[in-house]
Amino acid sequence: MSALVEAFFKKDNIILELNMLDIKEDEREKLLKLADDLAELRFLNVILGKLKESDKESFLDQIHSGQPEILAEFLREKIDDVEELIKKHAVDLEQEVIEDIRDLRG
C-alpha cells in the first residue's frame, strides 16, 4: 500500500510548512511519517468503500503480495477512475495537513 502513498501523496508543500516550524529534525520526520500513515489509512478507506464485498479480500491479498503493478491493475479493473479518486483524496489530505501546521504556527 505504501506504493499508493508514494505515487499519489505529494509532501513537498507539507515539508515547506514544517520547515517553518521551530522543531527538531527528528520531530519533523515523525510528523511526515504520521502524514504518510494517515494517507495510507485514508486511501485504504476510500478504496474499500468503493470495492464490492467480494473484491475486498482479493484487494487485501494484493496489498500483501508486494507487487504494486498487479495491485494497480486490480484497482483499475474494479474501480472506475481509481487514480483520479485517490489523487483527489491525496490533495484534500495535503490541504488538511497544511492547515493544521499553519494553525500550530498561529
ZAMARGU-4260 file (C-alpha; in steps of 0.2 Angstrom, whole numbers, plus 5000, padded with zeros to 4 digits):
<rodrens>
0) 5000/5000/5000 | 5014/5012/5003 | 5017/5012/4984 | 5000/5021/4983 | 5006/5034/4996
5) 5022/5036/4986 | 5013/5038/4970 | 4999/5050/4975 | 5003/5059/4991 | 5015/5073/4987
10) 5023/5081/5003 | 5033/5095/4996 | 5021/5108/5002 | 5020/5099/5019 | 5039/5099/5021
15) 5039/5118/5017 | 5027/5121/5030 | 5035/5110/5043 | 5052/5119/5039 | 5044/5135/5045
20) 5041/5127/5062 | 5054/5128/5076 | 5055/5109/5078 | 5070/5097/5078 | 5073/5087/5063
25) 5068/5070/5071 | 5051/5078/5076 | 5049/5084/5058 | 5052/5066/5052 | 5040/5059/5064
30) 5026/5071/5058 | 5030/5067/5040 | 5028/5048/5045 | 5012/5052/5053 | 5006/5061/5037
35) 5011/5045/5027 | 5002/5034/5039 | 4986/5045/5038 | 4987/5045/5019 | 4988/5026/5019
40) 4973/5024/5030 | 4963/5036/5020 | 4967/5028/5004 | 4963/5011/5011 | 4946/5018/5017
45) 4941/5025/5001 | 4946/5010/4991 | 4937/4998/5002 | 4922/5009/5002 | 4922/5008/4983
50) 4925/4989/4981 | 4912/4976/4981 | 4912/4964/4996 | 4918/4950/4985 | 4933/4960/4980
55) 4939/4967/4997 | 4948/4951/5002 | 4957/4950/4985 | 4962/4968/4987 | 4969/4964/5004
60) 4978/4949/4997 | 4985/4960/4983 | 4992/4973/4996 | 5002/4960/5005 | 5008/4952/4988
65) 5021/4966/4987 | 5018/4968/4968 | 5012/4986/4965 | 5009/4984/4946 | 4997/4969/4950
70) 4988/4979/4963 | 4986/4994/4952 | 4979/4984/4938 | 4967/4976/4950 | 4961/4993/4956
75) 4959/4999/4938 | 4948/4984/4934 | 4937/4986/4950 | 4935/5005/4952 | 4931/5017/4939
80) 4944/5032/4938 | 4953/5025/4953 | 4968/5036/4950 | 4958/5052/4950 | 4949/5046/4966
85) 4965/5043/4975 | 4973/5060/4968 | 4958/5070/4975 | 4959/5062/4992 | 4978/5065/4992
90) 4976/5083/4988 | 4962/5085/5001 | 4973/5077/5014 | 4988/5088/5009 | 4977/5103/5012
95) 4971/5097/5029 | 4989/5094/5035 | 4995/5111/5029 | 4980/5119/5038 | 4984/5110/5054
100) 5003/5115/5053 | 4998/5133/5050 | 4986/5133/5065 | 5001/5127/5075 | 5011/5142/5069
105) 4997/5153/5074
</rodrens>
